[in-house]
């Protein structure tokens, strides 16, 4: 049973690293080679090459060939491009903080909150309280914590394959990680925003003898955020299943490989 089914779309995380999305680059297809036709043709050819090199360099930087400075405009729905403003300036425990007071900042906050709220910390009472207080608006925290304490009961832990305190059994690694695929702002004002986050969630126990193998599930969470003295904070978080892609032809890894990958590869800090 995916933890997302039980607590409205809380996603998973690991240690965080800054990940600035890169600009799209395309292949440059030149025309058929022709014989040289004098110095004028040679100069024109050199000029074209220089322009192509400059365009490729700017594209790799996420810029526009007509503007060498970093883009400061908001990307479209289908675009993910870096801006000239650093999107995250600090942390609150393990949760990135310091998001800009604009639509991009709200999207960055929503993506990182989806990651944080399904981490292994959510399965242990002390770390769960610290995490919830770091991402939710103060006025909703206390009631939410009471409901979560009821949700993460010994019966729920047993069904997940965990010990009553939320830790993995001996020789097994508990995996709870979320990877955002994209975000969209559906409503925005200076005081609040509604952001949808599409993500894939990995959950299960990795290791020899595991009866709860790590599986993936796809969800879209609808996060309502308010602008507070501490920046963007969640006021509610709901989820629905999908969109879910068709499974590919990749071979499923053995439990030991999954356990090693979780330890080896840290998570990211996401920024719009």
VOPAGU-2260 file (C-alpha; in pm, 1 decimal, decimal comma):
REM VOPAGU-2260
SITE   aa  ch    i         X         Y         Z
SITE  UNK   A    0       0,0       0,0       0,0
SITE  UNK   A    1     151,2     332,9    -106,0
SITE  UNK   A    2     182,8     586,0     175,5
SITE  UNK   A    3      40,4     842,0     -65,0
SITE  UNK   A    4    -290,6     656,5     -49,8
SITE  UNK   A    5    -301,9     709,6     324,5
SITE  UNK   A    6    -196,2    1070,6     374,3
SITE  UNK   A    7    -301,1    1272,3      75,2
SITE  UNK   A    8       3,0    1271,5    -144,3
SITE  UNK   A    9     300,4    1309,2      86,9
SITE  UNK   A   10     611,0    1244,2    -127,7
SITE  UNK   A   11     955,5    1106,8     -31,5
SITE  UNK   A   12    1299,3    1265,5       3,0
SITE  UNK   A   13    1658,5    1197,3      84,0
SITE  UNK   A   14    1947,9    1433,1     140,8
SITE  UNK   A   15    1910,4    1740,4     -78,5
SITE  UNK   A   16    2129,7    1886,6    -345,2
SITE  UNK   A   17    2060,8    2187,8    -562,3
SITE  UNK   A   18    1933,9    2098,5    -905,1
SITE  UNK   A   19    1885,4    2381,5   -1148,9
SITE  UNK   A   20    1692,4    2264,9   -1456,7
SITE  UNK   A   21    1884,1    2297,1   -1779,3
SITE  UNK   A   22    1767,2    2464,8   -2097,7
SITE  UNK   A   23    1672,7    2250,6   -2392,8
SITE  UNK   A   24    1931,2    2211,7   -2664,1
SITE  UNK   A   25    1872,6    2078,0   -3012,1
SITE  UNK   A   26    2088,3    1903,8   -3267,8
SITE  UNK   A   27    2237,8    2136,5   -3526,7
SITE  UNK   A   28    2204,3    1987,1   -3871,5
SITE  UNK   A   29    2420,0    2157,0   -4132,7
SITE  UNK   A   30    2365,6    2150,4   -4506,8
SITE  UNK   A   31    2562,3    1953,4   -4766,0
SITE  UNK   A   32    2925,6    2058,8   -4796,5
SITE  UNK   A   33    3006,1    2263,9   -5107,3
SITE  UNK   A   34    3340,1    2358,8   -5269,1
SITE  UNK   A   35    3497,1    2684,2   -5151,6
SITE  UNK   A   36    3406,3    2983,2   -5374,7
SITE  UNK   A   37    3659,3    3247,1   -5287,5
SITE  UNK   A   38    3731,4    3459,0   -4982,6
SITE  UNK   A   39    3378,7    3603,1   -4963,7
SITE  UNK   A   40    3221,3    3257,3   -4935,3
SITE  UNK   A   41    3482,3    3159,0   -4678,0
SITE  UNK   A   42    3408,3    3463,6   -4461,6
SITE  UNK   A   43    3035,8    3397,7   -4481,2
SITE  UNK   A   44    3092,1    3036,4   -4380,0
SITE  UNK   A   45    3305,6    3140,5   -4082,5
SITE  UNK   A   46    3036,8    3387,9   -3976,9
SITE  UNK   A   47    2769,0    3117,0   -3981,0
SITE  UNK   A   48    2987,2    2884,9   -3773,0
SITE  UNK   A   49    3050,7    3159,1   -3516,3
SITE  UNK   A   50    2677,5    3229,9   -3488,3
SITE  UNK   A   51    2600,3    2859,4   -3446,1
SITE  UNK   A   52    2864,0    2820,1   -3174,0
SITE  UNK   A   53    2728,4    3125,9   -2992,1
SITE  UNK   A   54    2370,7    2999,0   -3015,9
SITE  UNK   A   55    2467,3    2655,5   -2881,8
SITE  UNK   A   56    2663,2    2810,0   -2595,1
SITE  UNK   A   57    2370,5    3032,4   -2497,9
SITE  UNK   A   58    2124,4    2742,7   -2525,2
SITE  UNK   A   59    2339,6    2534,8   -2290,0
SITE  UNK   A   60    2324,8    2822,5   -2041,4
SITE  UNK   A   61    1944,6    2830,9   -2067,8
SITE  UNK   A   62    1953,5    3170,3   -2237,2
SITE  UNK   A   63    1820,4    3318,9   -2556,6
SITE  UNK   A   64    2053,2    3373,3   -2855,5
SITE  UNK   A   65    1917,3    3727,8   -2881,6
SITE  UNK   A   66    1991,9    3804,9   -2515,1
SITE  UNK   A   67    2317,3    3700,8   -2351,2
SITE  UNK   A   68    2188,3    3771,3   -1997,6
SITE  UNK   A   69    2004,0    3497,6   -1798,0
SITE  UNK   A   70    1630,7    3486,4   -1864,6
SITE  UNK   A   71    1415,7    3658,2   -1603,3
SITE  UNK   A   72    1078,0    3572,9   -1755,9
SITE  UNK   A   73     852,5    3297,8   -1624,0
SITE  UNK   A   74     875,9    2973,4   -1824,1
SITE  UNK   A   75     567,6    2840,9   -1999,6
SITE  UNK   A   76     378,5    2533,8   -1884,7
SITE  UNK   A   77     593,5    2299,8   -2091,4
SITE  UNK   A   78     923,1    2474,5   -2019,2
SITE  UNK   A   79    1161,6    2434,8   -1729,6
SITE  UNK   A   80    1435,4    2697,3   -1739,3
SITE  UNK   A   81    1660,7    2858,3   -1480,5
SITE  UNK   A   82    1610,1    3221,1   -1386,8
SITE  UNK   A   83    1854,9    3485,9   -1272,6
SITE  UNK   A   84    1731,2    3459,1    -913,0
SITE  UNK   A   85    1864,1    3195,8    -677,9
SITE  UNK   A   86    1550,7    2987,8    -598,9
SITE  UNK   A   87    1648,4    2852,8    -256,7
SITE  UNK   A   88    1852,5    3036,8       6,3
SITE  UNK   A   89    1848,7    2813,7     313,0
SITE  UNK   A   90    1703,8    2514,8     496,2
SITE  UNK   A   91    1469,7    2448,1     785,8
SITE  UNK   A   92    1604,1    2120,0     918,6
SITE  UNK   A   93    1610,0    1901,8     606,5
SITE  UNK   A   94    1358,5    2114,7     411,5
SITE  UNK   A   95    1483,1    2381,7     166,6
SITE  UNK   A   96    1351,0    2732,4     239,5
SITE  UNK   A   97    1378,6    3086,3     106,1
SITE  UNK   A   98    1151,8    3067,4    -198,3
SITE  UNK   A   99    1078,1    3377,5    -402,3
SITE  UNK   A  100     745,9    3556,9    -348,2
SITE  UNK   A  101     617,7    3483,1    -697,5
SITE  UNK   A  102     470,7    3200,8    -904,6
SITE  UNK   A  103     804,9    3032,2    -961,6
SITE  UNK   A  104     879,7    3044,0    -590,0
SITE  UNK   A  105     544,4    2880,9    -515,0
SITE  UNK   A  106     619,4    2602,7    -764,3
SITE  UNK   A  107     964,4    2544,5    -614,6
SITE  UNK   A  108     813,8    2524,6    -265,6
SITE  UNK   A  109     541,4    2283,7    -377,4
SITE  UNK   A  110     787,2    2047,8    -548,2
SITE  UNK   A  111    1019,0    2037,1    -247,6
SITE  UNK   A  112     729,3    1994,0      -4,3
SITE  UNK   A  113     603,1    1697,0    -207,0
SITE  UNK   A  114     949,6    1543,7    -176,7
SITE  UNK   A  115     980,4    1609,6     196,4
SITE  UNK   A  116     637,7    1489,8     302,8
SITE  UNK   A  117     688,3    1129,2     196,4
SITE  UNK   A  118    1038,5    1079,5     326,7
SITE  UNK   A  119    1118,3     813,3     585,4
SITE  UNK   A  120    1097,3    1092,9     845,9
SITE  UNK   A  121     719,4    1088,5     809,2
SITE  UNK   A  122     710,0     738,4     957,7
SITE  UNK   A  123     874,6     835,7    1288,3
SITE  UNK   A  124     692,2    1059,4    1532,8
SITE  UNK   A  125     966,8    1305,0    1629,6
SITE  UNK   A  126    1106,8    1367,4    1280,2
SITE  UNK   A  127     750,6    1380,3    1143,8
SITE  UNK   A  128     653,0    1663,2    1377,5
SITE  UNK   A  129     964,4    1864,9    1287,7
SITE  UNK   A  130     901,5    1816,9     916,9
SITE  UNK   A  131     532,2    1910,2     931,6
SITE  UNK   A  132     608,8    2225,5    1130,1
SITE  UNK   A  133     866,0    2321,4     865,2
SITE  UNK   A  134     628,6    2305,3     567,7
SITE  UNK   A  135     275,9    2375,4     696,2
SITE  UNK   A  136     120,7    2703,7     806,4
SITE  UNK   A  137     118,2    2729,0    1188,7
SITE  UNK   A  138    -260,6    2744,3    1214,4
SITE  UNK   A  139    -306,3    2393,9    1064,3
SITE  UNK   A  140      -9,5    2212,1    1219,5
SITE  UNK   A  141    -148,7    2094,3    1554,0
SITE  UNK   A  142    -466,3    1941,2    1412,8
SITE  UNK   A  143    -272,7    1778,6    1129,0
SITE  UNK   A  144     -19,9    1622,2    1368,5
SITE  UNK   A  145    -300,0    1463,9    1571,0
SITE  UNK   A  146    -446,5    1308,2    1256,8
SITE  UNK   A  147    -106,6    1185,7    1140,3
SITE  UNK   A  148     -29,4    1028,7    1477,9
SITE  UNK   A  149    -353,6     832,8    1441,5
SITE  UNK   A  150    -276,8     738,6    1080,8
SITE  UNK   A  151      73,1     607,6    1149,5
SITE  UNK   A  152     -55,3     344,1    1389,8
SITE  UNK   A  153     117,0      13,9    1477,9
SITE  UNK   A  154    -124,1    -158,9    1238,3
SITE  UNK   A  155     -24,6      75,9     954,3
SITE  UNK   A  156     345,1      18,9    1029,2
SITE  UNK   A  157     297,8    -357,7    1025,9
SITE  UNK   A  158     114,4    -341,1     692,7
SITE  UNK   A  159     403,6    -137,9     551,6
SITE  UNK   A  160     652,1    -392,5     684,6
SITE  UNK   A  161     804,7    -158,3     943,9
SITE  UNK   A  162     865,8    -184,7    1314,7
SITE  UNK   A  163     611,3      -6,6    1538,7
SITE  UNK   A  164     849,2     291,9    1572,0
SITE  UNK   A  165     867,1     334,3    1194,0
SITE  UNK   A  166    1211,6     183,7    1134,8
SITE  UNK   A  167    1295,9     -97,8     895,8
SITE  UNK   A  168    1353,3    -453,2    1021,2
SITE  UNK   A  169    1713,5    -570,6    1057,9
SITE  UNK   A  170    1902,3    -610,5     727,9
SITE  UNK   A  171    1633,6    -428,6     527,8
SITE  UNK   A  172    1631,1     -73,8     388,8
SITE  UNK   A  173    1308,3     125,7     392,3
SITE  UNK   A  174    1260,4     326,7      72,1
SITE  UNK   A  175    1023,1     624,3      60,8
SITE  UNK   A  176    1118,8     871,9    -207,7
SITE  UNK   A  177     931,1    1102,4    -443,2
SITE  UNK   A  178    1057,4    1247,4    -771,7
SITE  UNK   A  179     860,0    1544,6    -909,3
SITE  UNK   A  180     808,5    1539,9   -1285,9
SITE  UNK   A  181     652,1    1883,2   -1327,6
SITE  UNK   A  182     448,5    2160,6   -1165,1
SITE  UNK   A  183     171,4    2397,2   -1269,8
SITE  UNK   A  184      20,5    2701,1   -1098,0
SITE  UNK   A  185    -359,3    2687,0   -1126,4
SITE  UNK   A  186    -431,8    2989,8    -908,5
SITE  UNK   A  187    -212,1    3269,6    -776,2
SITE  UNK   A  188    -232,7    3587,3    -569,6
SITE  UNK   A  189       9,3    3777,0    -347,6
SITE  UNK   A  190    -129,3    3593,7     -44,5
SITE  UNK   A  191    -171,7    3240,7    -176,2
SITE  UNK   A  192    -124,5    2992,8    -457,6
SITE  UNK   A  193    -257,5    2659,1    -575,7
SITE  UNK   A  194       6,4    2438,8    -735,4
SITE  UNK   A  195     -27,1    2093,5    -888,7
SITE  UNK   A  196     275,7    1863,6    -866,4
SITE  UNK   A  197     298,9    1552,4   -1084,9
SITE  UNK   A  198     535,1    1297,6    -936,1
SITE  UNK   A  199     638,4     933,2    -909,8
SITE  UNK   A  200     663,2     775,2    -565,4
SITE  UNK   A  201     889,9     485,4    -467,1
SITE  UNK   A  202     793,5     289,3    -156,6
SITE  UNK   A  203     888,4     -45,0      -5,5
SITE  UNK   A  204    1152,4    -248,8     173,4
SITE  UNK   A  205    1473,0    -337,4      -8,8
SITE  UNK   A  206    1697,4    -622,9      96,0
SITE  UNK   A  207    1722,1    -999,6      98,8
SITE  UNK   A  208    1399,7   -1165,0     210,9
SITE  UNK   A  209    1180,9    -855,2     177,4
SITE  UNK   A  210     809,5    -928,7     142,6
SITE  UNK   A  211     733,3    -563,2      61,5
SITE  UNK   A  212     940,1    -494,4    -252,9
SITE  UNK   A  213     996,1    -137,1    -368,3
SITE  UNK   A  214     727,2     -33,7    -617,0
SITE  UNK   A  215     649,0     287,2    -805,3
SITE  UNK   A  216     320,6     475,9    -819,4
SITE  UNK   A  217     224,0     796,4    -999,8
SITE  UNK   A  218      24,4    1080,2    -845,5
SITE  UNK   A  219     -66,8    1445,3    -888,7
SITE  UNK   A  220     -97,0    1645,0    -568,2
SITE  UNK   A  221    -290,0    1970,3    -540,5
SITE  UNK   A  222    -118,6    2193,2    -288,6
SITE  UNK   A  223    -267,2    2512,0    -149,0
SITE  UNK   A  224      -0,2    2745,1     -14,1
SITE  UNK   A  225     -20,9    3070,6     178,7
SITE  UNK   A  226     239,9    3344,9     200,3
SITE  UNK   A  227     343,3    3384,7     565,6
SITE  UNK   A  228     620,6    3553,5     762,9
SITE  UNK   A  229     821,7    3234,5     701,8
SITE  UNK   A  230     752,7    3233,0     325,6
SITE  UNK   A  231     536,8    2983,6     135,3
SITE  UNK   A  232     365,0    2735,0     366,6
SITE  UNK   A  233     111,8    2462,1     296,2
SITE  UNK   A  234    -246,7    2499,8     411,9
SITE  UNK   A  235    -375,6    2179,2     248,5
SITE  UNK   A  236    -252,5    1895,7      29,2
SITE  UNK   A  237    -467,9    1651,0    -168,6
SITE  UNK   A  238    -375,3    1394,2    -431,4
SITE  UNK   A  239    -517,2    1188,7    -713,9
SITE  UNK   A  240    -371,0     897,1    -906,3
SITE  UNK   A  241    -184,0     945,6   -1233,8
SITE  UNK   A  242    -118,8    1036,5   -1503,0
SITE  UNK   A  243      55,3     698,5   -1516,5
SITE  UNK   A  244     278,9     603,0   -1811,3
SITE  UNK   A  245     297,4     252,5   -1958,2
SITE  UNK   A  246     567,2      38,1   -1798,9
SITE  UNK   A  247     878,4      10,8   -2014,7
SITE  UNK   A  248    1098,9    -286,8   -2093,1
SITE  UNK   A  249    1355,8    -219,3   -1818,7
SITE  UNK   A  250    1451,2    -523,0   -1611,3
SITE  UNK   A  251    1345,2    -498,2   -1248,2
SITE  UNK   A  252    1651,9    -481,4   -1023,4
SITE  UNK   A  253    1702,9    -722,4    -737,9
SITE  UNK   A  254    1639,7    -594,5    -385,1
SITE  UNK   A  255    2009,1    -556,8    -305,7
SITE  UNK   A  256    2059,3    -327,2    -606,9
SITE  UNK   A  257    1770,0    -104,5    -499,0
SITE  UNK   A  258    1899,5     -84,9    -141,8
SITE  UNK   A  259    2247,4      11,9    -266,0
SITE  UNK   A  260    2105,9     275,1    -503,2
SITE  UNK   A  261    1906,0     442,6    -226,8
SITE  UNK   A  262    2218,5     471,2     -12,3
SITE  UNK   A  263    2437,4     582,5    -304,0
SITE  UNK   A  264    2217,1     839,9    -478,1
SITE  UNK   A  265    2095,4    1140,6    -280,3
SITE  UNK   A  266    1785,3    1340,1    -360,3
SITE  UNK   A  267    1760,4    1688,0    -511,2
SITE  UNK   A  268    1642,3    2033,6    -422,0
SITE  UNK   A  269    1392,2    2128,0    -692,3
SITE  UNK   A  270    1359,4    2476,4    -839,8
SITE  UNK   A  271    1132,3    2616,8   -1108,8
